[in-house]
Amino acid sequence: MPPSERDDVDRMVRTGTDLPFASDLSRMYSLMSAKEIVAGLLERLPEDVSLHEVAREIEFIAAVSEGFESYEREGGTSIEEARESVSSWVKTATR
């Protein structure tokens, strides 16, 4: 990813403003290497962050990235399917 685009992504994520749609974010992150993504993360974290917090952030980014990849490969779930799934989970959890 060119430095100017990387700077734009870092700015959007850091400030939380002008965040793109998920598909745009997926495309931007797919253009970045894992090393670039982690380097951007480390730039945004406070100096006193623990290694456990860094690991949690990386795990979160990896899970989101995996979700984007899965969506690109297999497509998404309709709102109705999601409602049915959540309803089923709630019923199971409250038994």
GROMACS elastic network, one bead per residue, 0.5 to 0.9 nm:
[ bonds ]
;  ai    aj funct       b0    kb
    1     4     6  0.82863   500
    1     5     6  0.64824   500
    1     6     6  0.62730   500
    1    28     6  0.81864   500
    1    31     6  0.55859   500
    1    32     6  0.56341   500
    1    33     6  0.82460   500
    1    36     6  0.89848   500
    2     5     6  0.54882   500
    2     6     6  0.62814   500
    2     7     6  0.87162   500
    3     7     6  0.60428   500
    3     8     6  0.85901   500
    4     7     6  0.51139   500
    4     8     6  0.63187   500
    4     9     6  0.88149   500
    5     9     6  0.62612   500
    5    10     6  0.85876   500
    5    28     6  0.83002   500
    6     9     6  0.51323   500
    6    10     6  0.61002   500
    6    11     6  0.85173   500
    6    28     6  0.83739   500
    6    32     6  0.78658   500
    6    36     6  0.84601   500
    6    40     6  0.86315   500
    7    10     6  0.50589   500
    7    11     6  0.60117   500
    7    12     6  0.85504   500
    8    11     6  0.51097   500
    8    12     6  0.61537   500
    8    13     6  0.86300   500
    9    12     6  0.51710   500
    9    13     6  0.61649   500
    9    14     6  0.84173   500
    9    19     6  0.86342   500
    9    25     6  0.82878   500
    9    28     6  0.74053   500
    9    29     6  0.85063   500
   10    13     6  0.52606   500
   10    14     6  0.58542   500
   10    15     6  0.84329   500
   10    40     6  0.63744   500
   10    41     6  0.84024   500
   10    43     6  0.89491   500
   10    44     6  0.83344   500
   11    14     6  0.51035   500
   11    15     6  0.59391   500
   11    16     6  0.79970   500
   11    17     6  0.82692   500
   12    15     6  0.54860   500
   12    16     6  0.55398   500
   12    17     6  0.55683   500
   12    18     6  0.60149   500
   12    19     6  0.56581   500
   12    20     6  0.83163   500
   13    16     6  0.51752   500
   13    17     6  0.74269   500
   13    18     6  0.87596   500
   13    19     6  0.70176   500
   13    44     6  0.88579   500
   14    17     6  0.82167   500
   14    41     6  0.89218   500
   14    44     6  0.63716   500
   15    18     6  0.84949   500
   15    19     6  0.89616   500
   16    19     6  0.63225   500
   17    20     6  0.89313   500
   19    22     6  0.86449   500
   19    25     6  0.79607   500
   20    23     6  0.78784   500
   20    24     6  0.57219   500
   20    25     6  0.59625   500
   21    24     6  0.52954   500
   21    25     6  0.62875   500
   21    26     6  0.86027   500
   22    26     6  0.59419   500
   22    27     6  0.85314   500
   22    68     6  0.82188   500
   23    27     6  0.62157   500
   23    28     6  0.86515   500
   23    68     6  0.78699   500
   24    27     6  0.50726   500
   24    28     6  0.61837   500
   24    29     6  0.86149   500
   25    28     6  0.50479   500
   25    29     6  0.60856   500
   25    30     6  0.84092   500
   26    29     6  0.52434   500
   26    30     6  0.59979   500
   26    31     6  0.87040   500
   26    64     6  0.89410   500
   26    65     6  0.72256   500
   26    68     6  0.59839   500
   26    69     6  0.80690   500
   27    30     6  0.50588   500
   27    31     6  0.64396   500
   27    68     6  0.89659   500
   28    31     6  0.53044   500
   28    32     6  0.67751   500
   29    32     6  0.51165   500
   29    33     6  0.78504   500
   29    34     6  0.87578   500
   29    37     6  0.74623   500
   29    65     6  0.77521   500
   30    33     6  0.74789   500
   30    65     6  0.82040   500
   30    69     6  0.87772   500
   32    35     6  0.79902   500
   32    36     6  0.59137   500
   32    37     6  0.64291   500
   33    36     6  0.51293   500
   33    37     6  0.63603   500
   33    38     6  0.87336   500
   34    37     6  0.50896   500
   34    38     6  0.62040   500
   34    39     6  0.84942   500
   35    38     6  0.52053   500
   35    39     6  0.59885   500
   35    40     6  0.85535   500
   36    39     6  0.50184   500
   36    40     6  0.61317   500
   36    41     6  0.85678   500
   37    40     6  0.52104   500
   37    41     6  0.62612   500
   37    42     6  0.87779   500
   37    61     6  0.86158   500
   38    42     6  0.61531   500
   38    43     6  0.86021   500
   38    58     6  0.71443   500
   38    61     6  0.89533   500
   39    42     6  0.51498   500
   39    43     6  0.62956   500
   39    44     6  0.88710   500
   40    43     6  0.51117   500
   40    44     6  0.65057   500
   40    45     6  0.89655   500
   41    44     6  0.52519   500
   41    45     6  0.63846   500
   41    54     6  0.84992   500
   41    57     6  0.80101   500
   41    58     6  0.81358   500
   42    45     6  0.53029   500
   42    46     6  0.82008   500
   42    47     6  0.89781   500
   42    54     6  0.78956   500
   43    46     6  0.80747   500
   45    48     6  0.83564   500
   45    49     6  0.66892   500
   45    54     6  0.81680   500
   46    49     6  0.56120   500
   47    50     6  0.88641   500
   49    52     6  0.82899   500
   49    53     6  0.63820   500
   49    54     6  0.69874   500
   50    53     6  0.52154   500
   50    54     6  0.64062   500
   50    55     6  0.86823   500
   51    55     6  0.60949   500
   51    56     6  0.85883   500
   52    55     6  0.50115   500
   52    56     6  0.61624   500
   52    57     6  0.86552   500
   53    56     6  0.50254   500
   53    57     6  0.62142   500
   53    58     6  0.86477   500
   54    57     6  0.51471   500
   54    58     6  0.62434   500
   54    59     6  0.86205   500
   55    58     6  0.51164   500
   55    59     6  0.61130   500
   55    60     6  0.85832   500
   56    59     6  0.50458   500
   56    60     6  0.61376   500
   56    61     6  0.86691   500
   57    60     6  0.50645   500
   57    61     6  0.62408   500
   57    62     6  0.85661   500
   58    61     6  0.51187   500
   58    62     6  0.60458   500
   58    63     6  0.85627   500
   59    62     6  0.50203   500
   59    63     6  0.61130   500
   59    64     6  0.86296   500
   60    63     6  0.51387   500
   60    64     6  0.62252   500
   60    65     6  0.85235   500
   61    64     6  0.51563   500
   61    65     6  0.60272   500
   61    66     6  0.84979   500
   62    65     6  0.50437   500
   62    66     6  0.60482   500
   62    67     6  0.85610   500
   63    66     6  0.50028   500
   63    67     6  0.61588   500
   63    68     6  0.86842   500
   64    68     6  0.62706   500
   64    69     6  0.86693   500
   65    68     6  0.50763   500
   65    69     6  0.62249   500
   65    70     6  0.85824   500
   66    69     6  0.50579   500
   66    70     6  0.60759   500
   66    71     6  0.85279   500
   67    70     6  0.50454   500
   67    71     6  0.60983   500
   67    72     6  0.85976   500
   68    71     6  0.50621   500
   68    72     6  0.61971   500
   68    73     6  0.86723   500
   69    72     6  0.50806   500
   69    73     6  0.62108   500
   69    74     6  0.85207   500
   70    73     6  0.50808   500
   70    74     6  0.57639   500
   70    75     6  0.72228   500
   70    76     6  0.83922   500
   71    74     6  0.53104   500
   71    76     6  0.54302   500
   71    77     6  0.88631   500
   72    75     6  0.57722   500
   72    76     6  0.82077   500
   77    80     6  0.81422   500
   77    81     6  0.61314   500
   77    82     6  0.63875   500
   78    81     6  0.51918   500
   78    82     6  0.62504   500
   78    83     6  0.86497   500
   79    82     6  0.50411   500
   79    83     6  0.61324   500
   79    84     6  0.86541   500
   80    83     6  0.50732   500
   80    84     6  0.62480   500
   80    85     6  0.86487   500
   81    84     6  0.51353   500
   81    85     6  0.61918   500
   81    86     6  0.86710   500
   82    85     6  0.50655   500
   82    86     6  0.61384   500
   82    87     6  0.84610   500
   83    86     6  0.51935   500
   83    87     6  0.60001   500
   83    88     6  0.85108   500
   84    87     6  0.50693   500
   84    88     6  0.61108   500
   84    89     6  0.86235   500
   85    88     6  0.50923   500
   85    89     6  0.61840   500
   85    90     6  0.86449   500
   86    90     6  0.61132   500
   86    91     6  0.85841   500
   87    90     6  0.51753   500
   87    91     6  0.62463   500
   87    92     6  0.86643   500
   88    91     6  0.51674   500
   88    92     6  0.61971   500
   88    93     6  0.85878   500
   89    92     6  0.51027   500
   89    93     6  0.60230   500
   89    94     6  0.86030   500
   90    93     6  0.50583   500
   90    94     6  0.61278   500
   90    95     6  0.87621   500
   91    94     6  0.53583   500
   91    95     6  0.64762   500
   92    95     6  0.55771   500
